[in-house]
Amino acid sequence: MSQTHFIDTDIAIIGGGTAGCYAALTARRQAPELDVLILEKAHIDRSGCLAGGMNAINAYINPGETVDSFVDYVRFDAMGILREDLVRTQAALFAEVVRDLEQMGLPIVKDQTGRYAPRGRWNIKIHGESLKPLLAGKVRESGASVLNRVVVTNLLLEEGRVVGVVGFGLRDGSFYVVRSKKTIVATGGASGLYRPNNEGAARHKMWYSPFNTGAGYAIGIRAGAEMTSFEHRFIALRTKETIAPTGTLALGFGAPQVNALGEEFMKLRWSHMGGEGAPTPIRLYAPMKEIAEGRGPCYMDTRHLSSEKVRSLKEAYLDMYPNTVLYWGANGIDPGREPIEICGTEPYLVGGHCQAGYWVDVDRRTSIPNLLAAGDVAGGAPYKFVSGCFAEGKIAAETSVREILAEQAGLVKIPDDVVARERSRTLDPLAHPGPVSPEEMEERLQKVMDEYAGGIRTQYAMNESSLLVAERKVKVMRSEASLLGATDLHGLMNLHEVVDRIDVARVLISHLLARRETRWPGFQTRLDFPQTREEWRLFVNSVSEPATGQIRIVLRPLDSFTETAELPEEVGVGHSH
């Protein structure tokens, strides 16, 4: 029988990616007398979305821009839906956190004047291949504790407050019970909900981290936390096969989108929305429309690049997506002579690009006392990217420290029956494996979501009838979770990941059903409600009842954290799925 480890800490941070590491670093700097613990299912040296590095900071206030102009741009890009208070508070910290990263040793590209070299309005260029190991080293120097390769499976609640977390060790199967005064969720968003571009052995060749499986969302959903904007999915426009970012081509090297006829269709047919500067959903929707109307495939046109520029382009991808350079070399592709084909990815839930996540206040507190959220798992603030995740990690840590020092509260005793229940939920599938493997359930979930909830197969479009089919099928999957089994610890991790994905998928479907308009074409296309409707200029939120799993939709206005919006006629009060 595996051991049970009881650990006490002041601040427990779930997830050792960008936001989690910076939260730990901030807390230790502000209050070195407090204990800070990161729980990471991989290893903080190379975990999270930045495991392979970055070649730009994608959200920065360059000279000539202000926090106000940034907020205005984010409102435009998010097509009218955002929490301005959240966007404003993180944008105000961009310069500070980037300076801090540079002082840690991050190489930032500068121009002849010594200023950071811009890449478009909001980006600056960096050499960030080793950003994550650099940050992890600083976390260790700070004195924060780290439990690598520990999978968090649930939050612990007493009297409606989060008092700790539970999980298991991937190497030895030990069960961990961590008591904490404050808990920060920083696990990133959710991939793997939909059937991916590449299948079989290549299924994890995707844009978003395949290891971000929605666990941070799921533990909050099961605890009854209020969630927001799951219907604002992110579907990335990426290079075909390697699924590499196209922003490097467009912003860094001036490559426009063209169709198979060589037309710059963004300027030709989308000038009313800003052409190449159209909102991010439109830059995905437009090439999909070109393909659907017989003018595909579509490309990023790099044929204007000189040999020197092609070399620079390859160097840029080596900081983030080295496999792209390898693919070009292996297949004899010269970006200076032929355009780079593009495609859309499967949908993801990403609170840093769009805004799916926990409903939080400006201090990044969730709706459950003692629980905070930062980074991709925090909702309401799109276009945060790397610098925004650092900023939110800082804000959440500062809030935690401030409240711990003010409250002077002790740790709460965890009842023995709660520990026994969570230990059983976590480890029993390994001791008594069921007949269904995690891989089988994952493939089934992805097939259902792809076909009925707006995946690649339907060009991301959906209607109420298809969503109701998805809802019914995923509900059945949730009821069959007891059939899942694992034969080793890695399989046990996969099992909990697919259970988390099912819980997240249920909430996603509820949000897609609730928003009866097309707010973000491509990202959220409702064939039965194809227009944008002013009465739906609000947030679609939800709360899952912990005891029954029933999901209640809550609509909130854009400018209030607490008020409930006036309901559009077709959605009743307490509308549930």
Buried (B, 14 or more C-beta within 10 A) or exposed (E): EBEBBEBBBBBBBBBBBBBBBBBBBBBBBBBEEBBBBBBBBBBBBBBBBBBBBBBBBBBBBBEEBEBEBBBEBBBBBBBBBBBBBBBBBBBBBBBEBBEBBBEBEBBBBEEEEEEBBBBBBBBBBBBBBBBBBBBBBBBBEBEBBBBBBBBBBBBBBBEEEBBBBBBBBBEEBBBBBBBBBBBBBBBBBBBBBBBBBBEEEEBEBBBBBBBBBBBBBBBBBBBBBBBBBBBBBBBBBBBBBBBBBBBBBBBBBEBBBBBBEEBBBBBEBBEEBBBBBBBBBBBBBBBBBBBEEEBBBBBBBBBEBEEEBBEEBBEBBBBBBBBBBEBBEEEEBEBBEEBBBBBBBBBBBBBBBBBBBBBBBBBBBBBBBBBBBBBBBBBBBBBBBBBBBBBBBBBBBBBBBBBBEEEEEEEBEBEEEBBEEBBEBBBBBBEEBBEBBBEEBBBBBBBBBBBBBBBBBBBBBBBBEBBBBBBEBBBEBEEBBEBBBBEEBEBBBBBBBBBBBBBBBBBBBBBBBBBBBBBBBBBBBBBEBEEBEEEBBBBBBBBBEEEEBEBBBBBBBBEEBEEEBEBBEEBEEEBBB
